[in-house]
Amino acid sequence: MNSEIYLQRTNAEHADFQKLVIKLDKELAIRDGESHAFYHQFNKSKTLQHIVLAYSNKQVKACGALKHYSDKIVEIKRMFVQESDRGKGIASLVLKELENWAQELNYEKCILETGENQPEAINLYIKNNYSKIPNYGPYESIYTSVCFEKILSKIESS
């Protein structure tokens, strides 16, 4: 499957990204339940300037984004794979491309927040060598949040 995937860098204005974000937000509203409004305020997509889209057979399959957090830290946001395309390694490809782009932008670390109601996401980050960290920023006191980091200087060039 991986050899059929084409990755494209873009920004939040891309129509395919906007379509995926609508699906992502609908899914998160169900998974997060009563907590969705809290999380949603931190997931505004319109100002994101670093988006990766994954395509196969000219159909958009997945997305992910980078959001500036501090001088050397970037936050991974808006990771999503179409339901019919999950379990095929596409999310890992998008994540790796985001990490490569972050390094090109001189970031040294990626951080991210996901939820305990998203076990697939937690497994994805563990599989891709992210380390669980104490909840940061707005998620510090949110017991349903799970936060991770990855030091980019440890990523080997391919």
N, C-alpha and C positions, 0 to 999 in steps of 0.2 A: 504493500500500500504506500509506503513512504516514498518510493521512487516516482509515484504519480502525483505527489503533492508539490504545488508551486506556492512559494511564499512571496507576498507583496508587502512592502512597507508603504504606509500612507498616513493619513490623519483622520480625525473624527468626522470630516465632511464627506468621506467616502460613503456612498449609498449602501454598499454591502455591509459595512461596519454598522451603520445605523439599523439595518434590518436585523442583524444578529443581536444587537443590544436590546431591541424590543423583545426578542425571544428570551434573552438572558434575564431581563427584568421580570418577565412573566414567570419564569421558572423560580427565580429567587423569591418572588412574592409568595409563592406556594411553600417553598422550603423554609423561609424565614418566618412565615406567619405573622404574629403580632409584632415581631421585631423588624419587619421589613422597612417601615418608615424611617427608623433610626439608621439602618445600614444604607438605605437608598440616598440619604443626604451626602454620603461620602463617595458616591459612584456616579457623579455627573460626568458625562462623556463628551460634551460639546467642545470643551477646551483642550482635549487631549491631542497632542501633536505627533505622537509616536505610536502608530498602530501597526500591527502585523496581522494580515489576513492570510488564511490558507485556502487554496483552491485545489480542486480535482475535477477534471473534465469540465472546466470553465464554471463550476458551481462553487460558491463560497461554502466552506466547511467549518471554519473556526476563526477566532480572533483573540487578540490579547493586546494590552497597551502598557506603555510606560508613563508614569506621572512623576515629575520632579518632587522630591521630598526634602532634600537638603543638598548642599554643595556636592557631596560625594555619594549620596544615597538616592536611589530611584525606587519607586513603588510599582509593583506589578499590579495591574488592574484589568478588569473586564475580560478575564479569560473565559472563553465559552467555545464549546464544540457542539455542532448540531447533533441532536439525539441519535440519529441514524448513523452517525460517523464516530461515535464514541468507542473507545477500546481499541483503536487502530494506530495509536502512537502520534496522532496529529497534534494533540495538546503539547506533548514534549517537544515536537518540532517548532511550534510557535514559541514556546517558552525559551528554547535555546536561541532562537533568532532574536527575541527580546533581550536576552542576556548579551548576545554579541553586539547589538545596537547600543545597549547601555554602556558597554566597554568603549565603543567608538565615541560615545558622548562623554567619556572620562568619568563615569560613575564607578565607584569601587565596590558597592554593595547593592543588592536588591533586597527589598523587604516586601511583605505582603500580608494581607489579612484574608482569611477565609472563615467559614463557619463550621461548627461541629455538625450541622445538618448537611454538610457537603463532603462526605467521606471520600468520594472519588477525587475531589480536589486535594484533600489532605494526602491521599496516596500518591497523587501526581507529584506533589512537591517533595515528599520524602524520597520517591524514586529518583528525582532529579537533584538530589543532594542538598536540599534545603534543610536547615536546622530550625527546630522549634525554638522560639524566643518568647520572653515575656511580652504580653500585649502592649502595644505602643500607642501613643497619641490618643485619638478618640476612642480606641478600643480597650484602653487600660483597665477599665472596671467592668467590661462586658464579658461575662463568663462563657457565653456561647461563641465568642471569637477565638480563633486559633491563628497565631501569627508565626511567620517564618522569615528567615533571612538566608542569603547566600553571598559569600564573599567572592567577588568577581575575579580578583587577582589569582584565584586558585583554578580558574577555568583554563583548560589547555586550548591553545589555538588549534584549529583544524585545517 
